[in-house]
Amino acid sequence: MKRHLGIFLRGAGMGAADAVPGVSGGTVAFVTGIYEELIHTIKQFGPSAFVAWRRGGLPLLVVHLNLAFLLPLLAGIFLSLFSVAHLAVWLMDDYPQLLNGFFFGLVAASAMVVSRHPADWKWWHLLPLAGGLLLAHGLPSLMPLVTQLGNPDLVLVVGGAIAISALLLPGVSGSFLLLTMGLYGPVMQAIRVFDLGLLALFGTGCLIGLFGFSRLLSWLLRHYHTATLQLLVGFIVGSLPVLWPWRELIRYQLGPEGQMIPLDYRFLTPADFAELTGDPARLPAVIVLMLGGAALVLLIGWANRSAGPGASWPATRRDEASGPRQDADKEKDVDA
């Protein structure tokens, strides 16, 4: 029960993060020690699940899909996402500096926590690190191209696939990519009013992206573990400019429905921000929230270390999650 509650709270943190443009639920999963378990668990959904169900019925299927982990996590994500949607929109409209300040501190501390070099780190691992930085910087500028697909339904499906793939990447905000595609407002409104038609199209894209991208990440983590982790650190560090509290939009385009799609920002000091925009910089409050976000990450990291090596995925859980997959593979061999 204690583990289930902990997973539920991690899911709630992921849902809250994904409701805010510029923040990634993958970062929360990474910092709280469940990232790789999440990726490998999602990968278990596929043909091997039918093999597990056929051989062992529901009990083996539950183990194979790691539902003891997945169900409380999803419950936390969805409960938080639907409840935070209203709060996130309000904070973005009225107190964007405070919201960005908190998550800037959280993500900056996350980058420091996860960037510690593992024992097998090599100099060439700087290459995937640099690649992650470049991709994090360049992805948002490519997203407006999605709106040129023409068909609104197709745009929703493709947008869902991209957004859910971003959810699996620490430092890449699915909400921000939705914002740059002009879909953030419509999707959040659909969540608030429970528009089943729009959510069904968006959800279809999410399923496509989820199962495809999770398999790619799982393969990379199994075969190029350290290099993949460095790539993810690059994504986290590269996301920090998007969260800078004092910035000015200098380039944008209008989406199909006239919504503003941000393309480029100018980053300012608090004093310059207040002078140019006429809005208060709220410097003391932002600093307090930055420190609070950083302290929260450091506290979580300390709690994970105090719980022992079994609390961190890379040390032990990779083998645990591969157990059901290996069992299913053995079952396939028996069939053969």
Sequence and secondary structure as in RCSB ss.txt:
>XXXX:A:sequence
MKRHLGIFLRGAGMGAADAVPGVSGGTVAFVTGIYEELIHTIKQFGPSAFVAWRRGGLPLLVVHLNLAFLLPLLA
GIFLSLFSVAHLAVWLMDDYPQLLNGFFFGLVAASAMVVSRHPADWKWWHLLPLAGGLLLAHGLPSLMPLVTQLG
NPDLVLVVGGAIAISALLLPGVSGSFLLLTMGLYGPVMQAIRVFDLGLLALFGTGCLIGLFGFSRLLSWLLRHYH
TATLQLLVGFIVGSLPVLWPWRELIRYQLGPEGQMIPLDYRFLTPADFAELTGDPARLPAVIVLMLGGAALVLLI
GWANRSAGPGASWPATRRDEASGPRQDADKEKDVDA
>XXXX:A:secstr
 HHHHHHHHHHHHHHHHHTSTT  HHHHHHHTT HHHHHHHHHT SHHHHHHHHHHHHHHHHHHTTHHHHHHHHH
HHHHHHHHHHHHHHHHHHH HHHHHHHHHHHHHHHHHHHTS  TT  GGGHHHHHHHHHHHHHHHHHGGGGGGG 
 HHHHHHHHHHHHHHHHTSTT  HHHHHHHTT HHHHHHHHHHT HHHHHHHHHHHHHHHHHHHHHHHHHHHHSH
HHHHHHHHHHHHHTGGGG SSEEEEEEEE TTS EEEEEEEE  HHHHHHHH S   HHHHHHHHHHHHHHHHHH
HHHHHHT GGGSIIIIIHHHHHHHHHHHHHHHHHH 
